[in-house]
Amino acid sequence: MLSIEKVNTDNKKQVKRFVELPYRIYAGCVQWVPPLNIDAYNQLNRKKHPFHEHSDVEFFLAVRDSSDIGRIAVIENKPFNNYHHTRKADFYLFECENDKEAAAALFNVAADWAKKRGLDTIVGPKGMGPLDGYGILTLGHVHRQTMTMLNYNHAYYQQLVEAQGFEKEVDFVSCYLPVDKFKIPERVEKIAERVIQRGHLEVKKFKNKKELLSWADRIGIAYNNAFVNNWEYYPLTQREIDFVVQNIMTIADYRLIKIITHGEDVVGFLFAFHDVSAALQRAKGGLFPLGLFDILSEMRRANTVAVNGMGILPHYQGHGGNALLYYAMGKTLLEFQQFVHVEMTQVAETTEQMRADLKNLNGIEYKNHRVYRRKI
């Protein structure tokens, strides 16, 4: 007997069932990396997560014979729809056993919820903020998830989603390359050197984490303004900007955060992080008592760096900013003498310049995440 339960986010037992379901879905899966509990529970906390201040989210569980076998969240992102003049709903946090009936029931309840609100399309997976990652993994299932920056799912998820009539909206590609092949092309070096000589744009070098944190507000402003032409953009509130920047700064190594300045303003940025997925797997969602210590230790021995988050303000695009960022990051990675691999994560196929840049840097496409859409 299959039933669908709406999760009461004030009901701790129901919330726990929703959050812990993936542990059973991915039991024994060596590629899956669990999210930190604090992040997973915050998404269902309507008082703590800033997204709930402006938009509506509902959470559902699929239950068969008293056993939870699937879940989904459905979202009305009001700032996104207002900005793009659309009437879209998003689905997110979809997990399910290989059970077409359960998947159909979850997507049907999500579509009914959206239709009652006058929405006409459902899109996803697409989350509650820019750090949530996008899409169903359609290529690269043999590779371990890169921390929680990328979603991971079993290969059968693609068939479950497409069986419900979903079609491709946009693909996000991730590229991989050995550090010894992360060579900045001579053309890029020359462009970067000319930009430096002109003196209009500079790469800021941070002395320590404290100095990086002192620039957090300016980085946040640039982050909110850099992606206005992107498919997924919507204007973030100040609370959301603070939330994003705080999450970035928590795991940031000041040497791997690159920003471009024009005077005292941040006009571009590139974020890279030690891949601590192995420590996150060992932590099993918990930071205490030993999880945090293990994550910090993993940062010292991790041999992979993940580049996730790069932007240039539109006014400064085409003026050598991209070349300058790649040049600065390339020098840093080679000087670090710790990393063996570089992963450039989730570049939308609609960002033509970034896709061209990845090819110029010898990037090999090895993961693909697909965002789907379906008319309601």
C-alpha positions as CSV (number, residue, x, y, z in Angstrom):
1,M,0.0,0.0,0.0
2,L,1.6,3.3,-1.1
3,S,0.8,6.6,0.5
4,I,2.2,10.2,0.4
5,E,2.7,12.1,3.6
6,K,3.1,15.9,3.8
7,V,5.9,16.6,6.2
8,N,5.0,18.9,9.1
9,T,8.2,20.8,9.6
10,D,7.3,21.2,13.3
11,N,7.2,17.5,13.8
12,K,10.7,16.4,14.7
13,K,10.1,12.7,13.9
14,Q,8.8,13.4,10.4
15,V,11.7,15.8,9.7
16,K,14.2,13.2,10.9
17,R,12.6,10.6,8.6
18,F,12.9,13.0,5.6
19,V,16.5,13.9,6.4
20,E,17.7,10.4,7.1
21,L,16.0,8.6,4.1
22,P,19.1,9.0,1.8
23,Y,21.2,7.0,4.2
24,R,19.1,3.9,3.4
25,I,18.9,4.7,-0.3
26,Y,22.7,5.0,-0.6
27,A,23.6,2.3,2.0
28,G,26.9,0.7,0.7
29,C,27.3,3.3,-2.1
30,V,31.0,4.4,-1.9
31,Q,30.4,7.4,-4.2
32,W,27.7,9.1,-2.1
33,V,28.7,11.9,0.3
34,P,26.2,12.7,3.1
35,P,25.4,16.3,3.8
36,L,26.2,17.8,7.2
37,N,23.2,17.3,9.5
38,I,23.2,21.0,10.3
39,D,22.7,21.9,6.6
40,A,20.1,19.1,6.0
41,Y,18.0,20.1,8.9
42,N,18.3,23.8,8.2
43,Q,16.6,23.3,4.9
44,L,13.4,22.2,6.6
45,N,13.7,24.9,9.3
46,R,11.3,27.7,8.3
47,K,12.7,30.0,10.9
48,K,16.5,29.6,10.2
49,H,16.9,29.2,6.4
50,P,16.6,32.6,4.7
51,F,14.8,31.1,1.6
52,H,11.7,30.6,3.6
53,E,11.4,34.3,4.3
54,H,10.3,35.0,0.7
55,S,9.2,31.7,-0.9
56,D,7.1,28.7,-0.2
57,V,8.4,25.1,0.1
58,E,6.5,21.9,0.9
59,F,8.1,18.5,1.7
60,F,6.6,15.0,1.0
61,L,7.4,11.4,1.9
62,A,6.4,8.3,0.0
63,V,5.6,5.4,2.3
64,R,4.9,1.8,1.4
65,D,4.0,-0.7,4.1
66,S,5.2,1.6,6.9
67,S,8.6,2.0,5.2
68,D,9.8,5.4,3.8
69,I,10.8,4.7,0.1
70,G,11.0,8.2,-1.4
71,R,10.8,12.0,-0.8
72,I,10.6,15.3,-2.7
73,A,10.5,19.0,-2.0
74,V,8.5,21.4,-4.2
75,I,9.3,25.1,-4.3
76,E,7.7,28.3,-5.4
77,N,10.7,30.6,-5.8
78,K,8.9,34.0,-5.9
79,P,11.9,36.3,-6.5
80,F,13.0,34.0,-9.4
81,N,9.5,34.1,-11.0
82,N,9.2,37.9,-10.5
83,Y,12.6,38.5,-12.0
84,H,12.1,36.3,-15.1
85,H,8.3,36.9,-15.4
86,T,7.6,33.1,-15.2
87,R,5.3,30.8,-13.3
88,K,7.6,27.9,-12.5
89,A,7.8,25.5,-9.6
90,D,11.0,23.7,-8.7
91,F,11.5,20.2,-7.4
92,Y,14.4,19.4,-5.1
93,L,15.7,16.8,-2.6
94,F,14.2,14.0,-4.7
95,E,15.3,10.6,-3.6
96,C,13.5,7.3,-4.3
97,E,14.0,3.6,-4.5
98,N,13.8,2.1,-8.0
99,D,10.0,2.3,-7.9
100,K,8.2,4.0,-10.7
101,E,4.9,4.0,-8.8
102,A,6.4,5.8,-5.9
103,A,8.2,8.3,-8.2
104,A,5.0,9.0,-10.1
105,A,3.1,9.6,-6.9
106,L,5.8,12.0,-5.6
107,F,5.9,14.0,-8.8
108,N,2.1,14.1,-9.1
109,V,1.7,15.5,-5.6
110,A,4.4,18.1,-6.4
111,A,2.6,19.1,-9.6
112,D,-0.8,19.3,-7.9
113,W,0.7,21.6,-5.2
114,A,2.2,23.8,-7.9
115,K,-1.0,23.8,-10.1
116,K,-3.1,25.0,-7.2
117,R,-0.8,28.0,-7.0
118,G,-1.3,28.9,-10.6
119,L,2.2,27.7,-11.7
120,D,2.5,26.1,-15.1
121,T,5.9,24.3,-15.2
122,I,7.9,22.2,-12.8
123,V,11.7,22.3,-13.1
124,G,14.5,20.6,-11.3
125,P,16.3,19.4,-9.3
126,K,16.9,23.1,-8.3
127,G,17.3,24.0,-4.7
128,M,16.9,26.8,-2.2
129,G,20.2,28.6,-3.0
130,P,23.2,28.8,-5.2
131,L,25.2,26.3,-3.1
132,D,22.7,23.5,-3.4
133,G,23.9,22.1,-6.7
134,Y,21.7,21.5,-9.8
135,G,20.4,18.5,-11.7
136,I,20.2,14.7,-11.8
137,L,23.6,13.1,-12.4
138,T,23.4,11.5,-15.9
139,L,27.2,10.9,-16.4
140,G,29.9,10.0,-14.0
141,H,28.3,7.7,-11.5
142,V,31.5,5.8,-10.9
143,H,33.1,8.9,-9.5
144,R,32.7,10.0,-5.9
145,Q,30.6,13.0,-5.2
146,T,32.6,16.2,-4.8
147,M,31.7,17.1,-1.2
148,T,28.1,18.4,-1.1
149,M,28.7,20.9,-4.0
150,L,27.4,18.3,-6.5
151,N,24.4,16.1,-6.2
152,Y,24.8,12.4,-6.5
153,N,22.2,9.8,-7.4
154,H,21.9,6.3,-8.6
155,A,21.9,5.8,-12.4
156,Y,18.2,4.7,-12.4
157,Y,17.1,8.2,-11.3
158,Q,17.3,9.4,-14.9
159,Q,14.8,6.8,-16.0
160,L,12.5,7.5,-13.0
161,V,12.4,11.2,-13.9
162,E,12.1,10.8,-17.7
163,A,9.3,8.3,-17.2
164,Q,7.2,11.1,-15.7
165,G,7.4,13.1,-18.9
166,F,10.3,15.4,-18.0
167,E,12.5,16.8,-20.7
168,K,15.9,18.4,-20.6
169,E,16.0,22.1,-19.5
170,V,19.8,22.6,-19.2
171,D,23.0,20.6,-18.5
172,F,25.7,21.4,-16.1
173,V,29.1,19.9,-16.9
174,S,32.0,19.3,-14.5
175,C,35.6,18.9,-15.8
176,Y,38.5,17.1,-14.4
177,L,42.2,17.4,-15.1
178,P,45.5,16.4,-13.5
179,V,47.3,19.4,-11.9
180,D,50.4,18.8,-14.1
181,K,48.1,19.5,-17.1
182,F,46.6,22.6,-15.6
183,K,48.8,24.7,-17.7
184,I,47.8,28.2,-18.5
185,P,47.8,28.7,-22.3
186,E,50.4,31.2,-23.4
187,R,47.6,33.4,-24.9
188,V,45.9,33.5,-21.5
189,E,49.2,34.4,-19.7
190,K,49.8,37.3,-22.1
191,I,46.3,38.6,-21.6
192,A,46.7,38.4,-17.9
193,E,50.1,40.1,-17.9
194,R,48.7,43.0,-20.1
195,V,45.8,43.4,-17.6
196,I,48.3,43.6,-14.7
197,Q,50.5,46.1,-16.5
198,R,47.5,48.4,-17.3
199,G,46.8,48.5,-13.5
200,H,43.0,48.8,-13.8
201,L,42.3,45.4,-12.3
202,E,44.3,43.6,-9.6
203,V,44.3,40.2,-8.0
204,K,43.9,40.6,-4.2
205,K,46.3,38.4,-2.2
206,F,45.0,37.7,1.3
207,K,47.5,37.5,4.2
208,N,45.4,35.3,6.4
209,K,41.8,34.1,7.0
210,K,41.0,37.2,9.1
211,E,41.8,39.5,6.2
212,L,39.6,37.3,3.9
213,L,36.7,37.6,6.3
214,S,37.1,41.4,6.3
215,W,36.3,41.4,2.6
216,A,33.3,39.1,3.0
217,D,30.6,41.8,2.5
218,R,32.2,43.1,-0.7
219,I,32.6,39.5,-2.0
220,G,28.9,39.0,-1.3
221,I,27.8,42.0,-3.2
222,A,29.9,40.9,-6.2
223,Y,28.4,37.4,-5.9
224,N,24.9,38.7,-6.1
225,N,25.7,40.9,-9.1
226,A,27.9,38.6,-11.2
227,F,25.3,36.1,-12.4
228,V,22.5,38.4,-13.7
229,N,22.7,36.9,-17.2
230,N,22.8,33.3,-16.0
231,W,19.9,30.8,-16.4
232,E,19.5,30.2,-12.7
233,Y,19.9,33.9,-11.5
234,Y,17.5,35.7,-9.1
235,P,18.4,38.6,-6.8
236,L,19.4,37.3,-3.4
237,T,18.3,39.1,-0.2
238,Q,20.9,40.4,2.2
239,R,20.2,37.5,4.5
240,E,20.7,35.0,1.6
241,I,24.0,36.7,0.6
242,D,25.2,36.5,4.2
243,F,24.1,32.9,4.4
244,V,26.0,32.0,1.2
245,V,29.2,33.9,2.1
246,Q,29.2,32.4,5.6
247,N,29.0,28.9,4.2
248,I,31.9,29.6,1.8
249,M,34.0,31.2,4.5
250,T,33.5,28.3,6.8
251,I,35.5,25.9,4.6
252,A,37.6,28.4,2.7
253,D,41.4,28.4,2.7
254,Y,42.3,32.1,2.1
255,R,45.0,31.0,-0.4
256,L,42.4,29.4,-2.6
257,I,40.0,32.3,-2.8
258,K,40.9,34.7,-5.6
259,I,39.2,38.1,-6.1
260,I,39.7,40.8,-8.7
261,T,39.5,44.3,-7.5
262,H,39.0,47.7,-9.2
263,G,40.0,50.1,-6.5
264,E,38.3,48.9,-3.4
265,D,35.5,47.1,-5.2
266,V,35.3,43.4,-5.9
267,V,34.5,42.9,-9.6
268,G,35.4,39.2,-10.0
269,F,36.0,36.1,-7.9
270,L,37.0,32.4,-8.1
271,F,36.4,30.0,-5.2
272,A,38.4,26.8,-4.8
273,F,38.2,24.3,-2.0
274,H,40.1,21.3,-0.7
275,D,38.0,18.2,-1.5
276,V,37.2,16.8,1.9
277,S,34.6,14.3,0.7
278,A,36.4,11.4,2.4
279,A,36.1,13.1,5.8
280,L,32.4,14.0,5.2
281,Q,31.7,10.3,4.5
282,R,33.4,9.3,7.7
283,A,31.5,12.0,9.7
284,K,28.2,10.6,8.5
285,G,26.6,14.0,8.9
286,G,28.0,14.9,12.3
287,L,30.5,17.5,13.1
288,F,31.0,16.6,16.8
289,P,32.8,15.3,18.6
290,L,35.4,14.3,16.0
291,G,33.9,15.2,12.6
292,L,35.2,18.8,12.5
293,F,38.7,17.8,13.5
294,D,38.8,15.1,10.8
295,I,37.6,17.6,8.2
296,L,40.3,20.1,9.1
297,S,42.9,17.3,9.0
298,E,41.6,16.2,5.6
299,M,42.2,19.7,4.3
300,R,45.9,19.2,5.0
301,R,46.1,15.9,3.1
302,A,43.5,16.3,0.3
303,N,45.0,15.8,-3.1
304,T,42.1,17.2,-5.1
305,V,40.9,20.8,-5.3
306,A,37.4,21.7,-6.4
307,V,36.8,25.0,-8.2
308,N,33.2,25.9,-7.6
309,G,32.1,29.5,-8.1
310,M,33.5,31.9,-10.6
311,G,32.1,35.2,-11.7
312,I,32.9,38.6,-13.3
313,L,30.6,41.6,-13.1
314,P,29.1,42.0,-16.5
315,H,30.6,45.4,-17.0
316,Y,34.1,43.9,-16.7
317,Q,33.6,40.9,-18.8
318,G,35.7,40.8,-22.0
319,H,38.4,43.0,-20.4
320,G,40.8,40.2,-19.4
321,G,39.2,39.4,-16.0
322,N,38.7,35.7,-16.8
323,A,42.3,35.3,-17.9
324,L,43.5,37.1,-14.8
325,L,41.6,34.7,-12.5
326,Y,42.8,31.6,-14.2
327,Y,46.4,32.9,-14.2
328,A,46.3,33.6,-10.5
329,M,44.7,30.3,-9.6
330,G,47.0,28.3,-11.9
331,K,50.1,29.8,-10.2
332,T,48.6,29.1,-6.7
333,L,47.8,25.4,-7.5
334,L,51.3,24.7,-8.8
335,E,52.9,26.5,-5.8
336,F,50.7,24.5,-3.3
337,Q,52.5,21.2,-4.2
338,Q,49.6,19.3,-2.5
339,F,47.1,18.7,-5.3
340,V,47.2,16.0,-7.9
341,H,43.7,16.7,-9.4
342,V,41.6,19.7,-10.2
343,E,37.8,19.6,-10.6
344,M,35.9,22.5,-12.2
345,T,32.3,21.9,-11.1
346,Q,28.9,22.6,-12.6
347,V,29.4,25.0,-15.5
348,A,26.1,25.5,-17.3
349,E,26.1,24.8,-21.0
350,T,24.5,28.2,-21.5
351,T,27.7,30.0,-20.3
352,E,29.5,29.8,-23.5
353,Q,32.6,31.7,-22.4
354,M,33.2,29.4,-19.4
355,R,32.7,26.3,-21.5
356,A,35.3,27.6,-23.9
357,D,37.7,28.4,-21.0
358,L,37.4,24.9,-19.7
359,K,38.5,23.5,-23.1
360,N,41.4,25.9,-23.2
361,L,42.5,24.7,-19.8
362,N,42.5,21.1,-21.1
363,G,39.5,20.1,-19.0
364,I,38.0,16.7,-19.6
365,E,34.2,16.5,-19.1
366,Y,33.5,13.7,-16.8
367,K,30.3,14.5,-14.9
368,N,27.0,15.8,-16.2
369,H,24.0,17.0,-14.2
370,R,20.7,17.6,-16.1
371,V,18.0,19.9,-15.0
372,Y,14.6,18.8,-16.3
373,R,11.3,20.6,-17.0
374,R,7.7,19.4,-17.4
375,K,4.5,21.4,-18.2
376,I,1.9,21.0,-15.6
